Amino acid sequence: MTFSDLGLSSALVKAVEEKGYAKPSPIQEKAIPHILEGKDLLASAQTGTGKTAGFTLPVLQHLAETKHPKYRPLRALVLTPTRELAAQVHDNVREYSKYLNIKSCVVFGGVNAKPQIATLRSGVDILVATPGRLLDLHDRKAVSFKRIDVLILDEADRMLDMGFVRDINKLISFMPEKRQNLLFSATFSNDIKKLAAGILKNPVSVEAEPQNSTAKKVTHKVYKVDKNRKTEFTIKLIKDGNWKQVLVFTRTKHGANKLTQKLVKAGVPSAAIHGNKSQGARTKALRNFKDGSIKILVATDIAARGLDIPLLPHVINFELPNVPEDYVHRIGRTGRAGAAGEAISLVCSEETEYQSEIEKLLKEKLKSTIVEGFEPTDTAPPKRAASQSKKSFGRKNKGGNSNSSDRNKSKRKPHFKGNKSVKPNSGRGRTGTPKKKRS
């Protein structure tokens, strides 16, 4: 099977081949033909399987084949949960459309909106955006959705987690009902199925990997480590292994900053990336990590989705996520596109229940090792009742599984209403709405 066999134009095939791809990935084989036929799609694919090209390529072909007025009204919109993912998706759009008469743009918060407004008013065919900034630009009348042909929700499950549903509801209410809808998610959770039911019309469902699976070439390692010696053990792993590139996950922004300071003090070039960092600082940290200027990138879960770091060899869970699905998303940064990778988790006594929940999700027992000199001396908390444990894993803890903010979200999940905005408590910032992560 080749990209030409999927029905893609020679201009797109040429651009894809120049990026070094000769054959489509499984998700691309399954998704592209349905999208080219104009069908709504619900797709689940593990990170690193090529799903961005899975929707970008056929949408670009649709735009290239259909006539458009000279002023270029916006016809395709990609919504993503984070700034980093938006930038990455737009990079792919630009690379794949290099031989097409297509104009594209990316907009997100944390930077000056004026250049974004100027670009939008000059006319674009396809826009990649985070929900918060896009809604703000619409309020300023800098963008219109009246000619939208295709709507793509990328990493839809993360957008649910981050409380963007009401903004998405409002954005959709400005769009024509007759349009193609594509929803991509790492998992087919019940919440995702409810969301899909609200906006997709007679969708085709495709799945590239078993739900909640991890990359086949990722090696899982668990070290039982005393809570107060995790930093020391992390430094030992990095120095003894002479590791050149490691992505380390902490549960909170404060924890990320604290660990980064200790790594730098120990002579390990490091930087932190999280929601309290300016967009410029986040972009610089990621750039320095990719070019090797720093060895360690310490991140909250804002980096668990969408970061494209080629051939990343190591991911360390300095703290286990308290939501087991986030383990899958974290380690999805390594073992991408068939490459080998190593996922290491440092587990103290109070995190044993988190490990058990992750193992249940993966349907796999993670082998634990105790290293001499770092044996856990802390004690595990009393085991919670089953009902309490299940309830706790259904929401973030008070410390926050920090994507862009450590604040708690509302316990009550909003319902997706398709083309109509949710009226009760729909105003942003009012009491009762879930607190949104920054975009």
GUPAMI-646703 format. One line per field, with one value per residue (C-alpha): x, y, z; residue in three letters. Coordinates in steps of 0.5 Angstrom, whole numbers, plus 500, padded with zeros to 3 digits. Example, Ala and Ser with C-alpha at 12.3 -4.5 7.8 and 13.67 -1.06 7.14 Angstrom:
2
c1 c(525;527)
c2 c(491;498)
c3 c(516;514)
rest c(ALA;SER)
//
This chain:
439
c1 c(500;503;500;498;494;490;488;492;495;502;503;501;505;511;511;510;516;520;519;522;515;514;508;502;502;496;491;493;491;484;483;485;480;474;476;477;470;467;465;465;470;471;479;483;490;496;501;506;502;502;495;496;498;492;487;492;493;486;483;489;487;479;481;486;480;475;474;475;473;479;479;480;474;476;474;478;479;483;482;488;488;495;500;505;501;498;504;506;500;501;508;505;500;505;510;505;502;508;506;499;496;494;494;495;495;496;493;494;494;501;503;501;494;495;500;495;489;493;494;487;484;488;485;487;484;486;487;490;488;487;480;481;485;480;474;477;479;472;469;474;471;478;475;469;466;461;464;467;467;471;472;477;478;485;487;479;480;485;480;475;480;482;475;474;468;464;468;468;460;460;465;461;454;457;459;454;451;453;460;465;467;473;475;481;483;488;482;475;473;465;466;469;463;458;462;462;455;453;457;459;453;453;461;466;470;477;482;490;492;488;485;490;495;503;508;510;518;517;521;517;521;519;524;521;525;524;520;525;531;527;531;538;536;534;541;544;540;542;549;551;547;550;543;543;536;530;523;521;514;512;505;505;508;512;515;517;521;524;526;529;533;536;538;542;545;548;551;545;543;535;529;522;516;509;503;506;512;511;510;517;520;516;518;525;526;523;528;534;531;531;537;541;543;539;539;533;526;522;514;507;502;502;507;504;500;503;510;514;521;524;527;526;530;528;521;522;515;518;511;506;500;494;490;492;490;496;501;499;500;506;510;507;513;518;518;515;514;517;523;525;524;525;519;522;517;520;515;514;510;504;504;503;496;497;501;496;491;496;497;489;489;495;493;500;504;510;516;519;526;529;536;541;542;535;530;523;523;517;510;504;498;492;488;482;476;474;469;473;479;475;472;478;481;475;478;484;487;488;495;493;495;498;497;497;494;494;487;481;476;469;466;460;462;459;455;456;450;453;451;448;451;450;446;446;453;455;459;466;469;462;461;459;463;470;476;480;487;490;491)
c2 c(500;507;514;514;508;512;517;522;527;527;534;531;525;529;533;526;523;529;528;521;517;511;508;510;508;503;509;513;507;507;514;517;514;515;522;523;520;526;522;524;520;518;515;512;512;512;518;517;513;519;521;528;526;522;528;533;530;528;535;539;535;537;544;544;541;545;552;558;566;570;573;566;564;560;553;548;548;544;545;542;543;546;551;546;541;547;549;542;541;547;545;539;543;547;542;538;543;546;544;547;553;553;558;556;560;558;562;560;564;567;571;578;577;583;579;573;578;581;574;572;578;577;570;563;556;552;554;551;554;553;554;560;564;562;564;571;572;571;576;581;579;577;571;568;560;561;557;552;545;541;541;537;536;533;530;531;527;532;538;534;534;541;544;546;543;550;554;548;548;556;556;550;554;559;554;551;545;542;540;534;533;529;527;524;521;517;513;511;513;514;521;521;517;522;528;524;523;530;533;527;524;517;517;511;509;507;504;503;500;497;502;504;500;503;502;495;497;501;498;499;499;501;502;502;509;512;519;523;520;521;527;523;517;521;524;517;514;520;520;513;512;518;520;525;526;525;527;527;528;531;532;539;546;547;540;541;547;544;538;543;547;541;538;544;545;538;539;537;542;542;546;546;547;548;552;558;559;564;562;564;560;554;554;556;550;545;548;547;540;538;541;538;544;541;534;534;537;537;537;537;533;539;536;529;530;533;534;531;529;524;518;520;514;516;518;518;518;522;521;517;520;520;518;512;514;519;514;512;519;520;514;515;521;515;509;513;511;504;506;503;507;506;508;509;510;512;509;511;507;512;511;503;504;508;503;498;502;503;495;494;499;496;489;488;487;492;489;493;493;496;499;498;504;507;502;505;507;511;507;506;510;506;502;506;502;500;505;511;509;508;515;518;516;519;526;530;530;536;537;537;533;539;541;548;549;546;548;543;542;542;535;536;534;539;535;536;539;539;545;549;552;550;555;554;557;558;564;564;565;564;560;553;552;548;552;551;550;556;555)
c3 c(500;498;499;492;493;498;493;495;489;487;490;497;495;493;500;504;501;502;509;509;509;504;506;510;517;520;522;515;511;515;516;509;505;509;510;502;501;506;512;519;523;530;530;536;535;540;540;535;530;524;526;524;517;517;518;515;508;506;508;504;498;499;500;494;489;491;489;493;493;492;499;502;507;513;510;515;523;527;534;539;547;548;544;543;539;535;533;531;527;523;522;519;515;512;510;507;503;500;493;494;493;500;506;513;520;527;533;541;547;551;545;542;538;533;528;528;527;521;518;519;516;510;508;510;508;514;521;527;534;541;543;548;544;538;541;543;536;534;539;536;529;527;524;521;521;516;511;515;511;516;523;526;534;535;542;544;550;553;551;555;561;561;561;554;552;553;549;543;544;543;537;534;534;529;524;519;520;514;515;515;523;525;532;534;541;544;547;546;553;555;555;548;546;549;545;539;539;540;533;529;524;522;523;521;527;526;531;530;536;542;547;552;549;549;544;543;543;550;555;562;568;576;581;588;591;598;596;599;595;588;586;588;584;578;578;579;573;568;570;570;564;560;558;553;552;558;559;566;568;575;578;579;576;583;583;576;578;584;581;575;580;583;577;574;581;580;573;569;564;565;564;566;561;564;564;569;564;558;551;549;555;553;546;548;553;547;542;547;549;541;539;545;549;555;557;561;560;566;565;567;563;559;555;555;549;542;543;537;539;534;537;545;548;555;559;567;571;577;580;577;575;579;573;570;563;563;564;557;554;558;555;548;548;547;542;537;529;531;535;541;548;555;560;568;574;580;585;593;598;597;590;590;589;583;580;581;577;571;571;571;565;561;563;564;571;571;574;580;582;589;588;594;598;595;599;601;608;607;609;605;607;609;603;601;600;593;591;594;590;584;585;586;580;576;578;579;586;590;588;580;574;572;564;565;571;578;580;581;576;577;579;574;567;562;556;549;545;538;534;540;546;553;556;563;566;559;561;561;569;572;578;576;570;570;570;564;563;559;552)
rest c(MET;THR;PHE;SER;ASP;LEU;GLY;LEU;SER;SER;ALA;LEU;VAL;LYS;ALA;VAL;GLU;GLU;LYS;GLY;TYR;ALA;LYS;PRO;SER;PRO;ILE;GLN;GLU;LYS;ALA;ILE;PRO;HIS;ILE;LEU;GLU;GLY;LYS;ASP;LEU;LEU;ALA;SER;ALA;GLN;THR;GLY;THR;GLY;LYS;THR;ALA;GLY;PHE;THR;LEU;PRO;VAL;LEU;GLN;HIS;LEU;ALA;GLU;THR;LYS;HIS;PRO;LYS;TYR;ARG;PRO;LEU;ARG;ALA;LEU;VAL;LEU;THR;PRO;THR;ARG;GLU;LEU;ALA;ALA;GLN;VAL;HIS;ASP;ASN;VAL;ARG;GLU;TYR;SER;LYS;TYR;LEU;ASN;ILE;LYS;SER;CYS;VAL;VAL;PHE;GLY;GLY;VAL;ASN;ALA;LYS;PRO;GLN;ILE;ALA;THR;LEU;ARG;SER;GLY;VAL;ASP;ILE;LEU;VAL;ALA;THR;PRO;GLY;ARG;LEU;LEU;ASP;LEU;HIS;ASP;ARG;LYS;ALA;VAL;SER;PHE;LYS;ARG;ILE;ASP;VAL;LEU;ILE;LEU;ASP;GLU;ALA;ASP;ARG;MET;LEU;ASP;MET;GLY;PHE;VAL;ARG;ASP;ILE;ASN;LYS;LEU;ILE;SER;PHE;MET;PRO;GLU;LYS;ARG;GLN;ASN;LEU;LEU;PHE;SER;ALA;THR;PHE;SER;ASN;ASP;ILE;LYS;LYS;LEU;ALA;ALA;GLY;ILE;LEU;LYS;ASN;PRO;VAL;SER;VAL;GLU;ALA;GLU;PRO;GLN;ASN;SER;THR;ALA;LYS;LYS;VAL;THR;HIS;LYS;VAL;TYR;LYS;VAL;ASP;LYS;ASN;ARG;LYS;THR;GLU;PHE;THR;ILE;LYS;LEU;ILE;LYS;ASP;GLY;ASN;TRP;LYS;GLN;VAL;LEU;VAL;PHE;THR;ARG;THR;LYS;HIS;GLY;ALA;ASN;LYS;LEU;THR;GLN;LYS;LEU;VAL;LYS;ALA;GLY;VAL;PRO;SER;ALA;ALA;ILE;HIS;GLY;ASN;LYS;SER;GLN;GLY;ALA;ARG;THR;LYS;ALA;LEU;ARG;ASN;PHE;LYS;ASP;GLY;SER;ILE;LYS;ILE;LEU;VAL;ALA;THR;ASP;ILE;ALA;ALA;ARG;GLY;LEU;ASP;ILE;PRO;LEU;LEU;PRO;HIS;VAL;ILE;ASN;PHE;GLU;LEU;PRO;ASN;VAL;PRO;GLU;ASP;TYR;VAL;HIS;ARG;ILE;GLY;ARG;THR;GLY;ARG;ALA;GLY;ALA;ALA;GLY;GLU;ALA;ILE;SER;LEU;VAL;CYS;SER;GLU;GLU;THR;GLU;TYR;GLN;SER;GLU;ILE;GLU;LYS;LEU;LEU;LYS;GLU;LYS;LEU;LYS;SER;THR;ILE;VAL;GLU;GLY;PHE;GLU;PRO;THR;ASP;THR;ALA;PRO;PRO;LYS;ARG;ALA;ALA;SER;GLN;SER;LYS;LYS;SER;PHE;GLY;ARG;LYS;ASN;LYS;GLY;GLY;ASN;SER;ASN;SER;SER;ASP;ARG;ASN;LYS;SER;LYS;ARG;LYS;PRO;HIS;PHE;LYS;GLY;ASN;LYS;SER;VAL;LYS;PRO;ASN;SER;GLY;ARG;GLY;ARG;THR;GLY;THR;PRO;LYS;LYS;LYS;ARG;SER)
//
